[in-house]
Amino acid sequence: MNQQKKGTNRDNNHYNPVSVIRKKRDGETLSNEEIEYLIQQYTTDAMPDYQMSAFLMAAFLNGLNDNEAAALTHSMLHSGIIVDLSHVPGIKVDKHSTGGVGDKLSLILAPIVAACGVPVPMISGRGLGHSGGTLDKLESIPGFTVDIDLNRYKEIIEKHNLVLAGQTEEIAPADKRLYALRDVTATVESIPLIAGSIMSKKLAEGIDALVLDVKFGSGAFMKTVEDAKKLAKTLVGIGEQFGKETIAYITDMNRPLGNAVGNWLEVKESIDCLNGDGPSDVMEISHLLAGTMIYLGKKADNISKGIELSRSAVSNGSAIQKWIDIVKEHGGDINFIKNPESYPKASHIVDLNSDADGVIAAMDTYLVGMASLELGAGRKSKEETVDPQAGIMLHKKTGDSVEKGETFATLYTNKKETLNNAIEMLKSAYSIGEEAIKPVRLITHKVDKNGIHDYSD
């Protein structure tokens, strides 16, 4: 497989870390060369953690402008290889989500888009905290292997128009080191640093275009729609600067996406979706994102036509067949895809019933995610393993009526010792009122190279 590793031989000896850090500390703008120097020094162990920590805090407090964010992305991108997929026919398009509770969209839209003839090279991450990870969901399928080398990555996408893999050591290694440092220096919540982290990985995987799902709300990393707009605008700007057509959507994560939260439970719900029987909110966003990917892949003249092709791929069975084929290619047991009810159940299954009549007025989606984590579906630290059987099925969500004694959620776990904690978290995540509330728009804005637009379907 041909890969590119780009760097520069520019003599950076006239820089020193202290002067560059001081410049950003004082609110000045760094040049591309200064940012490149810092990243090179850090990734070659010429700069200690404490100096990079000082830079990250200065960037966190004083911000990075669009050019600085692009320069940071460029330096992290070129710290490793850039996968060359030019030999694979077609326009390669991927999707990235900023993460949320119950977000299993990649498992649905990737086979849809591939079935429509658009190559999808997808490198995903693992879950940490309340937000689940695509790799953990995939690995809940017995035998499914996400740890593949780049030659195998190439082989699979050439054969199936789709590959689902984890980040290798060669892909944006600077990002891997910087993220670990940000995590322990209280510098995670910086829009340009988040954008650089996301885009350096995505640009390295061999894409030609990108669709982004930027979430806001209680279950998202961005809590307000305004912050989500800023992040989306930065992400789109970076993509366009690198010559990759990029479109983002702003979506509401004030309630979980779909009904399933947890690894295998979400895979099962994804199978339902690919068979045309998924929850309406999941299907709405899946078809929009898939339709946009199909449009960017030049298989549709506009996004509306792309959505039509996405729906057709589900209704004619080509999407679920593509999913079966890719699971088999990655070593997964397709018997569980064809017969998901045969999957082993958790040892403890508990229904939560309502104490009163009323309407679900609101949900704390973050607490739903944390309850799922308590059950074993997520990690409290990177070293922990996840339980594929653990999770929550939500029978009622915001806006739904509920009667006293009616089941509003079911918990699944093999960890009896944390079950009570999870029950209390989930109960406190629900607010029951007397009056129905006005439905919230699931998709609020579209962001592209021309700016931020109110979304209307």
Residue, then its C-alpha position, 0 to 999 in steps of 0.5 A: m500500500n502506498q502511503q505518504k508521510k509528509g514533513t519539512n526539512r525546514d531548519n527550526n533551530h532558531y525557535n525555542p519552546v519558551s519564546v513560542i509559549r510566551k507568545k501564545r501566553d500573551g495572546e499573540t498569533l503563532s506562525n505556521e512554522e512555530i506551531e509545526y516546531l512545537i509539534q515536531q519537538y513534542t512528537t520527537d521527545a525533544m520537548p517535555d510534557y510540562q512545556m507542551s502542557a503550558f502551550l496547551m493551557a495558553a492556547f486554551l485560554n487565549g484561543l487559536n484563530d482559523n489559520e492557527a487551527a489549520a496549522l495545528t491540524h496540518s502538523m498533527l496530520h503529517s506527524g504520521i502517514i497519510v493513507d493513499l487510496s487513489h487507486v480505489p475507484g470513486i470519491k472516498v467519503d467518511k462521517h464523523s460524530t462528536g459523540g453522544v448517548g445511543d449514537k450508533l449511526s456509523l453502523i447504519l449509514a456506512p453500509i448504506v453509503a457503501a451499498c450505493g457505490v461510495p467508498v467509506p474508509m472509516i477509522s473510529g474510536r473507543g468510548l470513554g465516559h458517558s459517550g459510547g465508541t464505535l469500536d466497542k460496538l463493533e467488537s460486541i459482535p463475536g469475532f469482529t476484528v478492528d485492529i488491522d494493518l494498513n495493507r488489510y485496510k486497503e484490501i477490505i475497502e477495495k473489496h467492499n467499498l467499506v472498512l471499519a478500523g481502529q486508529t493505528e500507531e501510524i495515523a496522526p501519532a501527535d494527536k494520540r499523545l496530545y489528547a492524552l496530555r489534554d485529558v490530564t491538564a484540563t484542556v480538552e474543552s477547546i474548540p480549535l484543539i478539538a477540531g485539530s484532533i478530529m480533522s488530523k485523524k480524518l484527513a489521514e485515513g484517505i478521504d476526499a470528502l467528509v460529513l460531520d454530525v456535531k451534537f449539542g445538549s446534555g448528552a453531548f460534549m458541546k452543551t449549547v447550540e452556539d458552541a456546536k455552531k462554532l465547532a462545526k464552523t471550525l471543522v468545516g473551515i479546516g476541511e475546506q482548507f485541505g481541499k476536502e468538501t465538508i458539510a456538517y449538521i448540528t443535532d440535538m442530544n438533549r435526549p438519547l438517540g434511538n432506544a438502545v444504549g450500550n454496545w450489543l443493544e445498539v448493534k441490534e438496533s442498527i440491524d433493525c434500522l438496516n432492515g427498515d424497522g428502526p426508531s424514527d429519530v435514528m432513521e431521520i439522521s441516518h438517511l440525512l447523513a448517508g444522503t449527504m455522503i452519497y451526494l458528496g460521493k457524486k452518486a446523486d445530484n443533490i442531497s435530497k436525491g442522496i436521501e432517496l438512494s439511502r432509503s432505497a438501499v434499506s428497502n431493497g435489502s442491499a444495505i443489510q447485505k453489505w453489513i453482513d458482508i463487512v461483518k464476515e470480512h472482519g471476522g465477525d459471526i454473521n449468525f448473530i446479525k441474521n438472528p440477533e435474538s440468539y445473542p446471550k443475555a445479561s445475567h441481570i435484567v431489571d425493568l424500571n416502572s413509573d411512579a405516576d401518570g404524566v408525560i416525560a418532560a425532560m431527560d438528562t441524557y448525560l445521566v443516562g449515559m453514566a447509568s449505562l457506564e455503571l452497568g458495564a457498557g463503558r469505561k471509567s478509565k482507558e484500562e477498563t474493558v466493556d461488557p457487550q451485553a450491558g446497557i439500557m433499553l429506553h421505552k419512553k423518551t421526552g414527550d412520551s406519555v407514561e402511566k403509573g406502573e408502566t415500564f419506561a426503561t430496562l437495564y441489562t448488566n452482569k455487575k450486580e454490585t453497581l446495579n442500584n447506582a445505575i437504577e438511581m441515576l436513570k430514575s433521576a435522569y427522567s422528569i415527569g410532568e403533567e403537560a405535553i411539551k413541544p417537540v424539539r427539532l432533531i436537526t437544527h442547522k447545516v454548516d458548509k463552506n458558505g456558512i451556517h444555515d437553519y436546517s429545514d427538511 
